[in-house]
Amino acid sequence: MYREEPTFLPESLKLLLRKVFTENNAEIKIVSVGQAIVQAARPRVIIAPLQIGLAVELHHHFASKLLIDSLNKHGFVLHIQR
């Protein structure tokens, strides 16, 4: 299971997302959405761990460059070659 680096997300973003996601087991949603927001705000400066991990895992399971390229175009994963 994915575990967040405690210092990756700004505390203010964590607080906002905890207000948005109020269910008991929302930590994975908070981390996922938070990392997506940070990556979208600073795409060339920050490389979110979730996006790297997701790209590597999907490539390992499906070995599909087309899948990774498609998800990359939509901003869900970083390109494997990065």
TORKOL-923612 format. One record per atom (N, C-alpha, C): residue number from 1; residue in one letter; atom name; x, y, z. Coordinates in pm, 1 decimal. Last residue first. Example, Ala and Ser with C-alpha at 12.3 -4.5 7.8 and 13.67 -1.06 7.14 Angstrom:
<rs>
R    i  aa  at        c1        c2        c3
R    2   S   N    1285.0    -225.0     708.0
R    2   S  CA    1367.0    -106.0     714.0
R    2   S   C    1290.0       3.0     787.0
R    1   A   N    1319.0    -569.0     780.0
R    1   A  CA    1230.0    -450.0     780.0
R    1   A   C    1320.0    -330.0     780.0
</rs>
This chain:
<rs>
R    i  aa  at        c1        c2        c3
R   82   R   N    1097.5    1003.0   -1796.2
R   82   R  CA    1138.0    1110.9   -1704.2
R   82   R   C    1210.7    1047.7   -1591.5
R   81   Q   N    1004.5     776.4   -1922.0
R   81   Q  CA    1139.7     821.1   -1953.3
R   81   Q   C    1185.6     936.4   -1866.5
R   80   I   N     735.6     752.6   -1840.2
R   80   I  CA     836.4     659.9   -1789.5
R   80   I   C     978.0     711.9   -1812.0
R   79   H   N     564.6    1049.0   -1753.5
R   79   H  CA     613.7     960.8   -1858.0
R   79   H   C     728.8     878.1   -1802.9
R   78   L   N     344.5    1041.6   -1475.3
R   78   L  CA     457.7    1098.4   -1546.2
R   78   L   C     504.3     999.1   -1650.2
R   77   V   N     -16.1    1036.3   -1481.1
R   77   V  CA     114.7     976.4   -1452.0
R   77   V   C     222.5    1054.2   -1525.3
R   76   F   N    -229.0    1210.3   -1535.2
R   76   F  CA    -238.4    1116.6   -1423.5
R   76   F   C    -105.7    1053.1   -1385.1
R   75   G   N    -258.3    1384.4   -1751.5
R   75   G  CA    -198.8    1434.1   -1628.3
R   75   G   C    -201.4    1338.7   -1510.5
R   74   H   N    -331.7    1302.9   -1997.7
R   74   H  CA    -439.8    1348.4   -1911.2
R   74   H   C    -388.9    1392.9   -1773.7
R   73   K   N     -93.0    1215.4   -2099.1
R   73   K  CA    -159.1    1327.4   -2166.7
R   73   K   C    -271.1    1385.9   -2080.9
R   72   N   N     -52.3     992.9   -1931.3
R   72   N  CA      34.7    1109.4   -1921.2
R   72   N   C     -29.6    1232.1   -1985.3
R   71   L   N    -239.9     812.9   -2028.2
R   71   L  CA    -256.3     865.3   -1892.2
R   71   L   C    -170.7     989.9   -1870.2
R   70   S   N    -119.4     770.6   -2281.8
R   70   S  CA    -255.1     822.8   -2271.4
R   70   S   C    -279.4     883.1   -2132.9
R   69   D   N     129.7     660.5   -2213.4
R   69   D  CA     122.2     785.2   -2290.7
R   69   D   C     -14.6     851.0   -2277.4
R   68   I   N      45.3     425.6   -2083.3
R   68   I  CA     121.2     526.7   -2009.3
R   68   I   C     114.8     660.8   -2081.0
R   67   L   N     -84.1     295.7   -2301.6
R   67   L  CA    -156.4     326.0   -2178.0
R   67   L   C     -86.7     436.4   -2099.9
R   66   L   N     131.1     270.0   -2483.4
R   66   L  CA      11.5     345.2   -2520.6
R   66   L   C     -68.4     386.3   -2396.6
R   65   K   N     301.9      97.5   -2354.3
R   65   K  CA     345.3     236.1   -2371.5
R   65   K   C     225.5     323.6   -2406.9
R   64   S   N     240.4    -152.3   -2145.4
R   64   S  CA     174.6     -80.7   -2254.0
R   64   S   C     220.0      65.3   -2256.1
R   63   A   N     275.2    -345.7   -1945.7
R   63   A  CA     378.7    -324.3   -2048.0
R   63   A   C     322.2    -252.3   -2170.1
R   62   F   N     118.6    -404.5   -1725.9
R   62   F  CA      56.1    -410.1   -1857.9
R   62   F   C     155.0    -394.0   -1973.0
R   61   H   N     281.5    -401.9   -1494.7
R   61   H  CA     170.2    -495.9   -1507.7
R   61   H   C     121.2    -512.5   -1651.1
R   60   H   N     475.4    -200.3   -1545.2
R   60   H  CA     516.4    -335.4   -1504.4
R   60   H   C     404.6    -437.3   -1528.3
R   59   H   N     317.2      20.5   -1599.0
R   59   H  CA     407.1     -29.0   -1703.1
R   59   H   C     450.0    -172.6   -1672.1
R   58   L   N     191.6      48.8   -1351.1
R   58   L  CA     111.7      18.7   -1469.9
R   58   L   C     198.2     -36.3   -1582.7
R   57   E   N     420.2     107.1   -1190.5
R   57   E  CA     335.9      -9.4   -1163.1
R   57   E   C     252.7     -48.3   -1284.8
R   56   V   N     516.5     345.1   -1307.6
R   56   V  CA     601.1     226.0   -1302.1
R   56   V   C     517.1     100.4   -1281.1
R   55   A   N     294.7     516.2   -1269.9
R   55   A  CA     347.7     489.9   -1403.6
R   55   A   C     430.4     362.1   -1406.1
R   54   L   N     271.8     515.5    -989.3
R   54   L  CA     162.0     466.9   -1072.0
R   54   L   C     210.4     431.9   -1212.2
R   53   G   N     517.2     633.0    -914.6
R   53   G  CA     483.2     496.6    -873.8
R   53   G   C     372.9     436.4    -958.5
R   52   I   N     486.8     889.7   -1024.9
R   52   I  CA     597.4     802.6   -1065.8
R   52   I   C     563.2     658.2   -1035.4
R   51   Q   N     260.9     978.5    -888.3
R   51   Q  CA     258.4     969.7   -1033.6
R   51   Q   C     372.0     883.4   -1086.8
R   50   L   N     344.7     972.4    -619.4
R   50   L  CA     231.9     890.9    -663.5
R   50   L   C     232.3     872.5    -814.5
R   49   P   N     552.6    1162.2    -602.2
R   49   P  CA     580.7    1019.3    -586.8
R   49   P   C     468.2     930.1    -638.3
R   48   A   N     575.6    1428.9    -835.7
R   48   A  CA     497.5    1366.0    -728.8
R   48   A   C     526.7    1215.4    -722.2
R   47   I   N     816.9    1650.5    -884.0
R   47   I  CA     774.3    1521.3    -938.0
R   47   I   C     706.5    1445.9    -824.1
R   46   I   N     829.1    1996.5    -947.7
R   46   I  CA     803.3    1888.2    -852.6
R   46   I   C     762.1    1762.1    -927.7
R   45   V   N     877.2    2154.3   -1174.3
R   45   V  CA     958.9    2170.9   -1054.7
R   45   V   C     948.9    2049.5    -963.1
R   44   R   N     695.8    2127.8   -1375.2
R   44   R  CA     837.2    2112.9   -1410.2
R   44   R   C     930.2    2119.3   -1289.1
R   43   P   N     439.5    2163.7   -1254.2
R   43   P  CA     472.6    2041.2   -1327.5
R   43   P   C     621.0    2022.0   -1357.8
R   42   R   N     286.4    2286.1   -1022.9
R   42   R  CA     430.1    2302.9   -1050.8
R   42   R   C     483.8    2184.4   -1129.6
R   41   A   N      16.8    2219.6   -1027.2
R   41   A  CA      55.7    2358.0   -1001.2
R   41   A   C     201.1    2384.8   -1039.6
R   40   A   N      15.6    1946.0   -1066.6
R   40   A  CA     -46.4    2032.0   -1168.3
R   40   A   C      -3.7    2177.6   -1150.8
R   39   Q   N     138.5    1859.5    -829.9
R   39   Q  CA     202.5    1831.6    -959.0
R   39   Q   C     145.9    1921.9   -1068.2
R   38   V   N     -52.9    1943.6    -641.8
R   38   V  CA      83.6    1996.0    -635.6
R   38   V   C     153.8    1976.8    -769.9
R   37   I   N    -273.7    1787.6    -725.3
R   37   I  CA    -282.1    1934.1    -723.1
R   37   I   C    -141.9    1995.1    -724.4
R   36   A   N    -174.8    1528.1    -688.9
R   36   A  CA    -217.3    1570.8    -823.0
R   36   A   C    -224.4    1723.2    -831.0
R   35   Q   N    -135.1    1527.7    -413.5
R   35   Q  CA     -19.6    1517.5    -502.0
R   35   Q   C     -54.5    1559.2    -643.8
R   34   G   N    -406.9    1548.5    -334.2
R   34   G  CA    -308.3    1649.4    -296.1
R   34   G   C    -185.8    1647.2    -385.7
R   33   V   N    -517.0    1313.8    -432.7
R   33   V  CA    -564.6    1441.6    -485.5
R   33   V   C    -463.3    1551.9    -453.3
R   32   S   N    -362.5    1128.3    -277.0
R   32   S  CA    -371.2    1122.2    -422.8
R   32   S   C    -411.0    1255.6    -483.4
R   31   V   N    -404.6    1207.5      -8.7
R   31   V  CA    -269.5    1202.3     -64.5
R   31   V   C    -273.5    1206.2    -216.9
R   30   I   N    -683.5    1178.8       6.1
R   30   I  CA    -619.8    1306.6      37.0
R   30   I   C    -480.4    1313.1     -24.9
R   29   K   N    -715.6     907.4     -49.6
R   29   K  CA    -775.1    1007.9    -137.6
R   29   K   C    -707.5    1143.1    -117.8
R   28   I   N    -583.1     801.9     172.8
R   28   I  CA    -531.6     773.6      38.2
R   28   I   C    -588.8     872.8     -62.3
R   27   E   N    -748.0     897.4     385.3
R   27   E  CA    -607.8     939.2     374.0
R   27   E   C    -549.7     913.7     234.3
R   26   A   N   -1005.0     826.0     447.6
R   26   A  CA    -986.6     915.1     332.9
R   26   A   C    -840.4     951.1     307.5
R   25   N   N   -1166.2     662.8     622.9
R   25   N  CA   -1045.8     614.3     555.8
R   25   N   C   -1015.4     697.0     431.6
R   24   N   N   -1395.0     822.5     708.2
R   24   N  CA   -1291.9     772.6     800.3
R   24   N   C   -1161.1     735.5     731.6
R   23   E   N   -1480.1    1118.9     510.5
R   23   E  CA   -1498.6     980.6     555.4
R   23   E   C   -1377.9     932.9     635.7
R   22   T   N   -1436.2    1373.8     411.7
R   22   T  CA   -1465.5    1360.0     554.6
R   22   T   C   -1482.4    1215.9     602.6
R   21   F   N   -1274.9    1568.4     207.1
R   21   F  CA   -1295.3    1424.3     222.8
R   21   F   C   -1313.4    1394.3     371.2
R   20   V   N   -1266.4    1843.8     272.2
R   20   V  CA   -1338.1    1797.2     152.9
R   20   V   C   -1373.2    1649.4     165.7
R   19   K   N   -1108.4    1858.7     497.4
R   19   K  CA   -1244.6    1915.2     503.7
R   19   K   C   -1329.6    1865.7     387.0
R   18   R   N    -876.6    1750.2     398.3
R   18   R  CA    -944.5    1680.2     508.7
R   18   R   C   -1085.7    1732.7     529.8
R   17   L   N    -803.4    1946.1     216.2
R   17   L  CA    -852.2    1817.8     165.4
R   17   L   C    -918.6    1733.6     274.5
R   16   L   N    -720.8    2151.6     394.7
R   16   L  CA    -829.9    2172.6     300.4
R   16   L   C    -889.0    2039.7     254.4
R   15   L   N    -502.8    2022.1     522.4
R   15   L  CA    -619.9    2067.3     599.6
R   15   L   C    -740.8    2088.6     509.4
R   14   K   N    -328.8    1983.3     304.8
R   14   K  CA    -381.2    1868.4     379.6
R   14   K   C    -507.2    1906.7     457.2
R   13   L   N    -273.9    2248.8     242.1
R   13   L  CA    -344.6    2165.1     144.5
R   13   L   C    -403.3    2042.2     211.8
R   12   S   N    -133.9    2325.9     471.7
R   12   S  CA    -258.9    2395.0     437.2
R   12   S   C    -341.3    2314.4     336.5
R   11   E   N      95.1    2163.9     459.7
R   11   E  CA      -2.6    2142.7     567.3
R   11   E   C    -136.0    2208.1     534.5
R   10   P   N     191.0    2034.3     141.1
R   10   P  CA     184.8    2145.0     237.5
R   10   P   C      72.4    2121.9     338.9
R    9   L   N     325.9    1708.9      98.7
R    9   L  CA     210.8    1799.1      83.2
R    9   L   C     218.0    1912.5     185.5
R    8   F   N     574.8    1601.6     192.1
R    8   F  CA     551.3    1632.0      50.4
R    8   F   C     436.7    1731.2      30.9
R    7   T   N     632.6    1515.3     446.5
R    7   T  CA     660.2    1654.8     415.0
R    7   T   C     627.3    1692.3     270.8
R    6   P   N     571.6    1240.5     466.4
R    6   P  CA     499.5    1337.1     549.9
R    6   P   C     522.0    1482.2     510.5
R    5   E   N     505.0    1051.6     187.3
R    5   E  CA     612.0    1120.1     257.5
R    5   E   C     546.1    1231.3     338.5
R    4   E   N     250.6     802.3     211.2
R    4   E  CA     292.7     937.8     176.6
R    4   E   C     416.6     979.1     254.3
R    3   R   N     239.5     480.5      83.6
R    3   R  CA     252.3     563.8     203.2
R    3   R   C     311.2     698.1     164.7
R    2   Y   N      44.2     226.6     -67.9
R    2   Y  CA     120.1     350.4     -81.3
R    2   Y   C     122.8     426.8      49.7
R    1   M   N      83.6    -117.9       0.0
R    1   M  CA       0.0       0.0       0.0
R    1   M   C      88.3     124.6       0.0
</rs>
